[in-house]
Every structure is written in structure tokens, then in C-alpha cells.
Amino acid sequence: MEIGFLGLGIMGKAMSINLLHHGFKVTVWNRTLSKCDELVEHGATVGETPAAVVKKCKYTIAMLSDPSAALSVVFDKDGVLEQINGKGYIDMSTIDAQTSIKISDAIKAKGGDFLEAPVSGGKTHAEDGQLVIIAAGHKALYEEALPAFDVLGKKSFFLGAVGDGAKMKLAVNAVMGSMMNAFSEGLRLVERSGLNPGTLLDVLDHGAMSNGLFKSKGPTMLKNSYNPGFPLKHMQKDMRLALALGDENAVPMPVAAVANEAFEKAKSTGLGDLDFSAVIKTLN
Ligand SMILES: NC(=O)c1ccc[n+]([C@@H]2O[C@H](COP(=O)([O-])OP(=O)(O)OC[C@H]3O[C@@H](n4cnc5c(N)ncnc54)[C@H](OP(=O)(O)O)[C@@H]3O)[C@@H](O)[C@H]2O)c1
């Protein structure tokens, strides 16, 4: 199966390498083209533009930072739309439902098929093919993409109409962003009370709040290590989009709103490119 891949950031790089290692032929493109070099070492070929990639491949996946990046690769000159007739396009970025629907409508109007497929899980899950894929849109394209999803993820959901996957993903991240802030406060509280924060990790892990997030981020936070698995600026983008979804649906989200403020504060103090767990630094 030949697959195009647009966007070789933290996630896109891991995902495309994973596809290559599982025998897929992958043609990659990245805005900063030099980032394609490492993929070539893993057997990828390079497309000079998003349009060139789509022209070459029956299916193209995108993994881009935010709504404006997702729109840009589709609508700009040399973008996806120029070659999408008869092809399938799968956007796995975390974006809002409106943006996803706008992309879907434009692709359908040009004779292509569209699937949104945001993911839950971070860099290590992407490397290990353990993502959770939350898809919606063109059902036949979802079924055709399953061999790739089976490599990228441990579980795939198909939710229905375009926009529903985006909304579900934003709800998931609203929970995660809120949890990270509560976790940060607990760690600081224990530390400033003269206790060992490592013991807090153990206590949490043996109780009802044991979870993969605390397990993976706790030890690195104790080491003051914030290499970006999930950049804080993207977490804040997701909180912002989740709050807008809450607003549209008249859902009060006071906890997520406060978490968003903490991420915004962290971003404004230069922590945006660090891992989102660096939000604990706002409690210094
Ligand atoms: N990291 C995670 O743990 C994680 C988990 C689940 C979901 N996500 C979501 O997955 C997506 C990618 O995340 P990431 O962590 O891989 O981000 P990242 O490392 O910051 O990579 C972002 C990618 O988007 C590209 N990009 C940014 N602006 C662009 C533009 N205007 N036009 C074209 N390309 C553009 C970047 O290209 P350049 O290299 O040229 O900058 C890069 O390839 C985001 O939507 C994020 O919310 C991330």
C-alpha cells in the first residue's frame, strides 16, 4: 500500500517511520523539507509539495500542528486540493470540527474522499504503534485505511459524520489538560509539605487514580525534564478549541478554563515548545 504523509513533526515522523517499518511505501512532505532526510534513510521517497505527494499516492495522511496548518496544506498553492480527484485524504491532526468540515467539503467538491482521524496517545505510542484512532467521515475510506491504522494504533473508532472525531478528541484533551494541572498541584503540594513526591506517584498508582498519564509523566516531572512529547503550545490550542466547543454547546467548563489559563501563562513565559507537563513550572 502506497501512502503519502504530510507533516513530519514529533508525531508524523514516528508514524511514518512506523509505516515504513511495516512494509508500506511512503512518500513524505514537510514544510521544512530538510526534515524529510531522516525519513529517506528509513526508505521513504520525498514529494516536493503536498500536491506532488497526493498525485503519487492513492491515500495521503496529514499530521499537522493546528487548524491553520491543516487549512494551508489543503488550500494553498501546490496544496492537496490540486490533485485530490479520485484520491483519499486522512487528516490525523487535532483540529476543530468546523475546520475539518471545511476541508472535507472542499475535498468532496474536487472528487476526493475525506476522513478525519485524530489520535489519542503521544510520541512513544506513535513510535510503538499504540495510538487510539478516533475517525469520522467517509466510511469506505476508513475501511480502506484500516491496514495503516492497524500499524499506527492499538484501537480504531469510527464515530460517523465529519466533525464528530474532532469533537471527541477535544473532549479527551480537555480531560487530559485538566488532569495535568491537578497532578502538578498535587506534586507541588507534597513537595512543599516536606514529603517525597515520588511517594505520591506510588500512592496514586496503587489507588483508584492510577493512570497512564501520571505513570508516564510523573517520573520525568520529578527529574525536571520536559523534552517535548506533546508540546505545551499544542495542549493550549486543544484547550482553547475544547472551550469553544463547550461554548457552542452551552456546557460550563470551569475546570478546563482554569487549566487553559495555566497553559496560556506557561506559553507566555516561553514554555510553549516544552512538554505540556512543564505547566508545573507555573507553580514555582
Ligand atoms: N505530540 C503529541 O503527543 C500529540 C498527541 C496527539 C495528537 N497530537 C496532535 O498531532 C498534531 C501534530 O503534533 P506534533 O506533536 O507532531 O507537532 P509538531 O512536532 O509541532 O509538528 C507540527 C508539524 O506541523 C507542521 N506545520 C506547522 N505549521 C505548518 C504550516 N503552516 N504549513 C505546513 N506545515 C506546518 C510542522 O512543519 P515544520 O517542521 O516545517 O515546522 C510539523 O511538521 C497536532 O495537531 C497535535 O495537537 C500530538
The ligand as an SDF file (V2000), in Angstrom:
LIG
                    3D

 48 52  0  0  0  0  0  0  0  0999 V2000
    2.7470   15.1610   20.3170 N   0  0  0  0  0  0  0  0  0  0  0  0
    1.7150   14.5070   20.8440 C   0  0  0  0  0  0  0  0  0  0  0  0
    1.8440   13.8570   21.9090 O   0  0  0  0  0  0  0  0  0  0  0  0
    0.3750   14.5160   20.1760 C   0  0  0  0  0  0  0  0  0  0  0  0
   -0.5550   13.5430   20.5600 C   0  0  0  0  0  0  0  0  0  0  0  0
   -1.8050   13.5010   19.9480 C   0  0  0  0  0  0  0  0  0  0  0  0
   -2.1130   14.4430   18.9900 C   0  0  0  0  0  0  0  0  0  0  0  0
   -1.2060   15.3950   18.6380 N   0  0  0  0  0  0  0  0  0  0  0  0
   -1.5800   16.3510   17.5870 C   0  0  0  0  0  0  0  0  0  0  0  0
   -0.8840   15.9670   16.4250 O   0  0  0  0  0  0  0  0  0  0  0  0
   -0.5620   17.1250   15.6440 C   0  0  0  0  0  0  0  0  0  0  0  0
    0.9550   17.1610   15.4150 C   0  0  0  0  0  0  0  0  0  0  0  0
    1.5820   17.2220   16.6820 O   0  0  0  0  0  0  0  0  0  0  0  0
    3.1700   17.1440   16.8440 P   0  0  0  0  0  0  0  0  0  0  0  0
    3.4000   16.9220   18.3000 O   0  0  0  0  0  0  0  0  0  0  0  0
    3.7390   16.2140   15.8510 O   0  0  0  0  0  0  0  0  0  0  0  0
    3.5660   18.6560   16.4780 O   0  0  0  0  0  0  0  0  0  0  0  0
    4.9500   19.2640   15.9730 P   0  0  0  0  0  0  0  0  0  0  0  0
    6.0870   18.4090   16.3820 O   0  0  0  0  0  0  0  0  0  0  0  0
    4.9440   20.6830   16.4010 O   0  0  0  0  0  0  0  0  0  0  0  0
    4.8250   19.1730   14.3680 O   0  0  0  0  0  0  0  0  0  0  0  0
    3.9580   20.0310   13.6830 C   0  0  0  0  0  0  0  0  0  0  0  0
    4.0140   19.7580   12.1940 C   0  0  0  0  0  0  0  0  0  0  0  0
    3.1420   20.6930   11.5300 O   0  0  0  0  0  0  0  0  0  0  0  0
    3.9040   21.3590   10.5130 C   0  0  0  0  0  0  0  0  0  0  0  0
    3.3710   22.7070   10.3060 N   0  0  0  0  0  0  0  0  0  0  0  0
    3.1680   23.6800   11.2090 C   0  0  0  0  0  0  0  0  0  0  0  0
    2.6410   24.7670   10.6300 N   0  0  0  0  0  0  0  0  0  0  0  0
    2.5350   24.4900    9.3070 C   0  0  0  0  0  0  0  0  0  0  0  0
    2.0580   25.2100    8.1790 C   0  0  0  0  0  0  0  0  0  0  0  0
    1.5760   26.4570    8.3000 N   0  0  0  0  0  0  0  0  0  0  0  0
    2.0730   24.6060    6.9790 N   0  0  0  0  0  0  0  0  0  0  0  0
    2.5410   23.3460    6.8480 C   0  0  0  0  0  0  0  0  0  0  0  0
    3.0120   22.5990    7.8680 N   0  0  0  0  0  0  0  0  0  0  0  0
    3.0010   23.1690    9.0950 C   0  0  0  0  0  0  0  0  0  0  0  0
    5.3220   21.3740   11.0310 C   0  0  0  0  0  0  0  0  0  0  0  0
    6.2200   21.6340    9.9620 O   0  0  0  0  0  0  0  0  0  0  0  0
    7.6940   22.2430   10.2340 P   0  0  0  0  0  0  0  0  0  0  0  0
    8.5620   21.0600   10.5640 O   0  0  0  0  0  0  0  0  0  0  0  0
    8.0630   22.9240    8.9910 O   0  0  0  0  0  0  0  0  0  0  0  0
    7.5660   23.2040   11.4140 O   0  0  0  0  0  0  0  0  0  0  0  0
    5.4140   19.9490   11.5810 C   0  0  0  0  0  0  0  0  0  0  0  0
    5.5700   19.0120   10.5380 O   0  0  0  0  0  0  0  0  0  0  0  0
   -1.1040   18.3180   16.4230 C   0  0  0  0  0  0  0  0  0  0  0  0
   -2.3760   18.6370   15.9410 O   0  0  0  0  0  0  0  0  0  0  0  0
   -1.1860   17.7960   17.8420 C   0  0  0  0  0  0  0  0  0  0  0  0
   -2.1460   18.5010   18.6190 O   0  0  0  0  0  0  0  0  0  0  0  0
    0.0420   15.4480   19.1890 C   0  0  0  0  0  0  0  0  0  0  0  0
  1  2  1  0
  2  3  2  0
  2  4  1  0
  4  5  1  0
  4 48  2  0
  5  6  2  0
  6  7  1  0
  7  8  2  0
  8  9  1  0
  8 48  1  0
  9 10  1  0
  9 46  1  0
 10 11  1  0
 11 12  1  0
 11 44  1  0
 12 13  1  0
 13 14  1  0
 14 15  2  0
 14 16  1  0
 14 17  1  0
 17 18  1  0
 18 19  2  0
 18 20  1  0
 18 21  1  0
 21 22  1  0
 22 23  1  0
 23 24  1  0
 23 42  1  0
 24 25  1  0
 25 26  1  0
 25 36  1  0
 26 27  1  0
 26 35  1  0
 27 28  2  0
 28 29  1  0
 29 30  1  0
 29 35  2  0
 30 31  1  0
 30 32  2  0
 32 33  1  0
 33 34  2  0
 34 35  1  0
 36 37  1  0
 36 42  1  0
 37 38  1  0
 38 39  2  0
 38 40  1  0
 38 41  1  0
 42 43  1  0
 44 45  1  0
 44 46  1  0
 46 47  1  0
M  CHG  2   8   1  16  -1
M  END
$$$$
